[in-house]
Amino acid sequence: MTNKKIFSLLGLATRSRNVVSGEFMTEKSVKEGTAKLVIVAEDASDNTKKEFGDMCSYRKVPYAVMGTKEELGKSMGKEMRASLSITDQGFAEAVIKLLQEVVQIHG
């Protein structure tokens, strides 16, 4: 049930233009300091998970691995997405609160 809430919050955040997705845009938001939370799909490559994990811990950005590429993309009304970044503090805090019930959050 919590996953459904997380995916619907991601949809809301996307519609209000507070989410960037895809590896290039997610990485850009982390490096520019606009990322408040990064989520990487469970079925993303190990290299992708490690790369975002390292990048987020270095820059002190909360980071979680959750859902499949298909679920992440679908929640945003897009094709499959391996990674996304929430750029609004309020949305990020709401998602982090729900994520803590289902997965470990790093950073």
KOLPABA-672800 format. One line per field, with one value per atom (N, C-alpha, C): residue number from 1; atom name; x, y, z. Coordinates in Angstrom, 1 decimal, always signed. Atoms other than C-alpha are relative to their C-alpha. Layout:
N
pos <- NUM  ... .
site <- CA  ... .
X <- X  ... .
Y <- Y  ... .
Z <- Z  ... .
//
This chain:
107
pos <- 1  1  1  2  2  2  3  3  3  4  4  4  5  5  5  6  6  6  7  7  7  8  8  8  9  9  9  10  10  10  11  11  11  12  12  12  13  13  13  14  14  14  15  15  15  16  16  16  17  17  17  18  18  18  19  19  19  20  20  20  21  21  21  22  22  22  23  23  23  24  24  24  25  25  25  26  26  26  27  27  27  28  28  28  29  29  29  30  30  30  31  31  31  32  32  32  33  33  33  34  34  34  35  35  35  36  36  36  37  37  37  38  38  38  39  39  39  40  40  40  41  41  41  42  42  42  43  43  43  44  44  44  45  45  45  46  46  46  47  47  47  48  48  48  49  49  49  50  50  50  51  51  51  52  52  52  53  53  53  54  54  54  55  55  55  56  56  56  57  57  57  58  58  58  59  59  59  60  60  60  61  61  61  62  62  62  63  63  63  64  64  64  65  65  65  66  66  66  67  67  67  68  68  68  69  69  69  70  70  70  71  71  71  72  72  72  73  73  73  74  74  74  75  75  75  76  76  76  77  77  77  78  78  78  79  79  79  80  80  80  81  81  81  82  82  82  83  83  83  84  84  84  85  85  85  86  86  86  87  87  87  88  88  88  89  89  89  90  90  90  91  91  91  92  92  92  93  93  93  94  94  94  95  95  95  96  96  96  97  97  97  98  98  98  99  99  99  100  100  100  101  101  101  102  102  102  103  103  103  104  104  104  105  105  105  106  106  106  107  107  107 .
site <- N  CA  C  N  CA  C  N  CA  C  N  CA  C  N  CA  C  N  CA  C  N  CA  C  N  CA  C  N  CA  C  N  CA  C  N  CA  C  N  CA  C  N  CA  C  N  CA  C  N  CA  C  N  CA  C  N  CA  C  N  CA  C  N  CA  C  N  CA  C  N  CA  C  N  CA  C  N  CA  C  N  CA  C  N  CA  C  N  CA  C  N  CA  C  N  CA  C  N  CA  C  N  CA  C  N  CA  C  N  CA  C  N  CA  C  N  CA  C  N  CA  C  N  CA  C  N  CA  C  N  CA  C  N  CA  C  N  CA  C  N  CA  C  N  CA  C  N  CA  C  N  CA  C  N  CA  C  N  CA  C  N  CA  C  N  CA  C  N  CA  C  N  CA  C  N  CA  C  N  CA  C  N  CA  C  N  CA  C  N  CA  C  N  CA  C  N  CA  C  N  CA  C  N  CA  C  N  CA  C  N  CA  C  N  CA  C  N  CA  C  N  CA  C  N  CA  C  N  CA  C  N  CA  C  N  CA  C  N  CA  C  N  CA  C  N  CA  C  N  CA  C  N  CA  C  N  CA  C  N  CA  C  N  CA  C  N  CA  C  N  CA  C  N  CA  C  N  CA  C  N  CA  C  N  CA  C  N  CA  C  N  CA  C  N  CA  C  N  CA  C  N  CA  C  N  CA  C  N  CA  C  N  CA  C  N  CA  C  N  CA  C  N  CA  C  N  CA  C  N  CA  C  N  CA  C  N  CA  C  N  CA  C  N  CA  C  N  CA  C  N  CA  C  N  CA  C  N  CA  C  N  CA  C  N  CA  C  N  CA  C  N  CA  C .
X <- +0.8  +0.0  +0.9  -0.9  +2.8  +0.6  -0.6  +4.4  -1.0  +1.0  +1.1  +0.0  +0.0  +1.2  +1.2  -1.2  +4.8  -0.1  +0.1  +4.1  -1.0  +1.0  +1.0  +0.7  -0.7  +3.2  +1.0  -1.0  +5.8  -0.8  +0.8  +3.0  -0.4  +0.3  +1.9  +1.2  -1.2  +5.4  +0.4  -0.3  +5.9  -0.9  +0.9  +2.8  +0.3  -0.3  +3.9  +1.5  -1.3  +7.3  +1.1  -1.0  +9.3  +0.8  -0.8  +10.8  +0.8  -0.8  +13.6  +0.3  -0.2  +14.2  +1.0  -1.0  +16.6  +1.4  -1.3  +20.2  +0.7  -0.7  +21.6  -0.6  +0.7  +19.0  +0.1  -0.1  +19.1  +1.4  -1.4  +22.9  +0.2  -0.1  +22.7  -0.6  +0.6  +20.3  +0.8  -0.8  +22.5  +1.2  -1.2  +25.6  -0.3  +0.3  +23.8  -0.6  +0.5  +22.4  -1.5  +1.5  +18.7  -0.7  +0.6  +18.1  -0.2  +0.3  +16.4  -0.2  +0.1  +15.9  +0.2  -0.2  +17.1  -0.5  +0.5  +15.3  +0.5  -0.5  +16.9  -0.8  +0.8  +15.0  +0.8  -0.7  +15.8  +0.6  -0.5  +16.3  +1.0  -1.1  +18.8  +1.3  -1.3  +22.3  +0.7  -0.7  +24.6  +0.9  -0.9  +26.9  -0.8  +0.9  +24.0  -0.3  +0.3  +23.1  +1.2  -1.2  +26.7  +0.3  -0.4  +27.3  -0.9  +0.9  +24.2  +0.2  -0.3  +24.9  +1.2  -1.2  +28.4  -0.2  +0.2  +27.4  -0.9  +0.9  +24.5  +0.6  -0.6  +26.5  +1.0  -1.0  +29.3  -0.6  +0.7  +26.8  -1.1  +0.9  +24.7  -1.5  +1.4  +21.5  -0.6  +0.7  +19.0  -0.2  +0.0  +19.0  -0.6  +0.7  +16.8  -0.1  +0.2  +16.5  -1.4  +1.3  +12.9  -0.8  +0.8  +10.5  +0.8  -0.7  +11.2  +0.0  -0.1  +12.1  -1.4  +1.3  +8.6  -0.9  +0.8  +6.9  +0.3  -0.5  +9.0  -0.5  +0.5  +8.2  -1.5  +1.5  +4.5  -0.5  +0.5  +4.1  +0.2  -0.2  +5.4  -0.7  +0.7  +3.3  +1.0  -1.1  +6.5  +0.4  -0.5  +8.4  +0.9  -0.8  +10.7  +1.1  -1.0  +13.0  +0.8  -0.8  +16.0  +0.3  -0.3  +16.4  -0.8  +0.7  +14.7  +0.4  -0.4  +15.3  -1.2  +1.1  +12.7  +0.7  -0.7  +13.7  -0.8  +0.7  +11.1  +0.1  -0.3  +11.9  -1.3  +1.3  +8.2  -0.3  +0.3  +7.6  +1.0  -1.1  +11.0  -0.2  +0.2  +10.2  -1.2  +1.2  +6.7  +0.4  -0.4  +8.2  +1.0  -0.9  +11.1  -0.7  +0.8  +8.6  -0.6  +0.6  +6.8  +1.0  -1.1  +10.0  +0.6  -0.5  +11.2  -0.7  +0.8  +8.4  +0.4  -0.2  +9.5  +1.5  -1.4  +13.2  +1.0  -1.0  +16.4  +0.4  -0.4  +17.3  +1.4  -1.5  +21.0  +0.2  -0.3  +22.6  -0.6 .
Y <- -1.2  +0.0  +1.3  -1.2  +2.4  +0.3  -0.3  +1.9  +0.8  -0.7  +3.0  +1.5  -1.4  +6.2  +0.7  -0.6  +6.8  +0.3  -0.2  +6.3  +1.2  -1.1  +8.7  +1.3  -1.2  +11.3  +0.4  -0.2  +10.9  +0.6  -0.5  +11.5  +1.5  -1.4  +14.7  +0.9  -0.8  +15.9  +0.3  -0.2  +15.3  +1.0  -1.0  +17.2  +1.4  -1.3  +20.1  +0.4  -0.3  +20.0  +0.0  +0.1  +19.0  -1.3  +1.3  +15.8  +0.1  +0.2  +15.3  -1.5  +1.4  +11.8  -0.3  +0.4  +9.8  +0.3  -0.1  +9.3  +1.3  -1.3  +12.5  +1.1  -1.1  +14.9  -0.2  +0.3  +13.1  +0.4  -0.3  +13.4  +1.5  -1.4  +17.0  +0.7  -0.6  +17.9  -0.2  +0.3  +16.2  +0.9  -0.8  +18.0  +1.5  -1.4  +21.4  +0.3  -0.2  +20.9  +0.2  -0.2  +21.0  -1.3  +1.3  +17.3  +0.0  +0.2  +16.8  -1.4  +1.4  +13.1  -0.7  +0.8  +10.5  -1.4  +1.3  +7.3  -0.7  +0.8  +4.6  -1.4  +1.3  +1.5  -1.2  +1.3  -1.9  -0.7  +0.7  -3.3  +0.8  -0.7  -0.6  -0.8  +0.7  -1.8  +0.3  -0.2  -2.3  +1.2  -1.1  +0.3  +1.3  -1.2  +2.9  +0.2  -0.1  +2.1  +0.5  -0.5  +2.5  +1.4  -1.3  +5.6  +1.1  -1.0  +7.4  -0.1  +0.1  +6.0  +0.8  -0.7  +7.4  +1.5  -1.4  +10.7  +0.7  -0.5  +11.2  +0.1  -0.1  +10.3  +1.1  -1.0  +12.6  +1.4  -1.3  +15.5  +0.1  +0.0  +14.5  +0.1  +0.0  +13.9  -1.3  +1.3  +11.3  -0.8  +0.9  +8.3  -1.3  +1.3  +5.2  -0.8  +0.9  +2.1  -0.6  +0.4  +1.3  -0.1  +0.2  +0.0  -0.5  +0.4  -1.2  +1.2  -1.1  +1.0  +0.3  -0.2  +0.4  +0.7  -0.7  +1.4  +1.5  -1.4  +4.6  +0.8  -0.7  +5.6  +0.2  +0.0  +4.7  +1.0  -1.0  +6.8  +1.4  -1.4  +9.8  +0.2  -0.1  +9.1  -0.1  +0.1  +8.2  -1.4  +1.3  +5.3  -0.4  +0.5  +3.3  +1.0  -0.9  +5.3  -0.7  +0.6  +4.0  +0.9  -0.9  +7.1  +1.3  -1.2  +10.2  +0.8  -0.9  +13.2  +0.9  -1.0  +15.2  +1.3  -1.3  +18.9  +0.9  -0.8  +20.2  -0.6  +0.5  +19.9  -0.6  +0.5  +19.4  -1.4  +1.3  +16.6  -1.0  +1.0  +15.0  -0.5  +0.4  +15.0  -0.9  +0.9  +13.5  -1.4  +1.3  +10.7  -0.7  +0.6  +10.1  -0.6  +0.5  +9.7  -1.4  +1.2  +7.0  -1.1  +0.9  +5.4  -0.7  +0.5  +4.9  -1.3  +1.1  +2.4  -1.3  +1.1  +0.2  -0.3  +0.2  +0.7  +0.8  -0.8  +1.9  +1.2  -1.2  +5.5  +0.3  -0.3  +6.4  +1.5  -1.4  +9.8  +0.8 .
Z <- +0.0  +0.0  +0.0  -0.1  +0.9  -1.4  +1.3  -2.6  -0.9  +0.8  -4.2  +0.4  -0.4  -2.1  -0.5  +0.5  -3.1  -1.5  +1.5  -6.8  -0.3  +0.3  -6.6  +0.4  -0.3  -4.9  -1.1  +1.1  -7.6  -1.2  +1.1  -10.1  +0.2  -0.4  -8.3  -0.2  +0.1  -8.1  -1.4  +1.4  -11.8  -0.7  +0.6  -12.8  +0.5  -0.4  -10.7  -0.3  +0.6  -12.5  +1.1  -1.0  -9.4  +0.0  +0.2  -10.8  -1.3  +1.2  -13.3  -0.1  +0.1  -14.7  -1.1  +1.0  -16.8  +0.7  -0.7  -15.8  -0.2  +0.2  -17.4  +0.8  -0.7  -15.9  +1.5  -1.4  -12.5  +0.5  -0.4  -12.4  +0.0  +0.1  -13.5  +1.3  -1.1  -10.7  +1.3  -1.2  -8.1  +0.0  +0.1  -9.3  +0.2  -0.1  -9.5  +1.4  -1.3  -6.0  +0.1  -0.1  -6.9  +0.4  -0.4  -6.1  +1.6  -1.4  -2.7  +0.4  -0.2  -3.1  -1.4  +1.2  -5.7  +0.2  +0.0  -6.4  -1.2  +1.1  -8.5  +0.0  +0.1  -9.8  +0.5  -0.4  -8.3  -1.1  +1.2  -11.8  -0.8  +0.7  -12.8  +0.1  +0.0  -13.5  +1.3  -1.2  -10.5  -0.1  +0.2  -12.0  +0.2  -0.2  -12.1  +1.5  -1.4  -8.5  +0.8  -0.7  -7.4  -0.3  +0.4  -9.4  +0.8  -0.7  -7.9  +1.5  -1.4  -4.5  +0.5  -0.3  -4.5  -0.1  +0.3  -6.0  +1.1  -1.0  -3.5  +1.4  -1.4  -0.4  +0.0  +0.1  -1.5  +0.2  -0.1  -1.9  +1.0  -1.1  +1.1  -0.5  +0.5  -1.0  +0.4  -0.3  +0.3  -1.2  +1.2  -2.0  +0.4  -0.2  -2.2  -1.2  +1.1  -4.4  +0.2  -0.1  -5.0  -1.3  +1.2  -7.6  -1.2  +1.2  -11.1  -0.9  +1.0  -14.1  -0.5  +0.5  -15.4  +1.0  -1.0  -12.1  +0.1  -0.2  -11.8  -1.2  +1.2  -15.4  +0.0  +0.1  -15.2  +1.0  -1.0  -12.0  -0.4  +0.5  -13.9  -1.4  +1.3  -17.0  -1.2  +1.0  -19.0  -0.3  +0.3  -20.5  +1.3  -1.2  -18.2  +0.4  -0.6  -16.0  +1.0  -1.0  -14.1  +1.2  -1.1  -12.0  -0.1  -0.1  -10.9  +1.2  -1.1  -8.7  +0.3  -0.4  -6.7  +0.4  -0.2  -6.7  +0.9  -1.0  -4.2  +1.4  -1.4  -0.5  +0.6  -0.6  +0.5  -0.5  +0.6  -1.9  +0.4  -0.4  -1.1  +1.5  -1.4  +2.7  +0.1  -0.1  +2.1  -0.6  +0.6  -0.1  +0.9  -0.9  +2.3  +1.2  -1.2  +5.2  -0.4  +0.4  +3.2  -0.4  +0.3  +1.9  +1.2  -1.2  +5.4  +0.5  -0.4  +5.9  -0.8  +0.8  +3.0  -0.4  +0.4  +2.1  +0.9  -0.8  +3.6  -0.9  +0.7  +2.7  +0.4  -0.2  +2.3  -0.1  +0.1  +2.6  +1.1 .
//
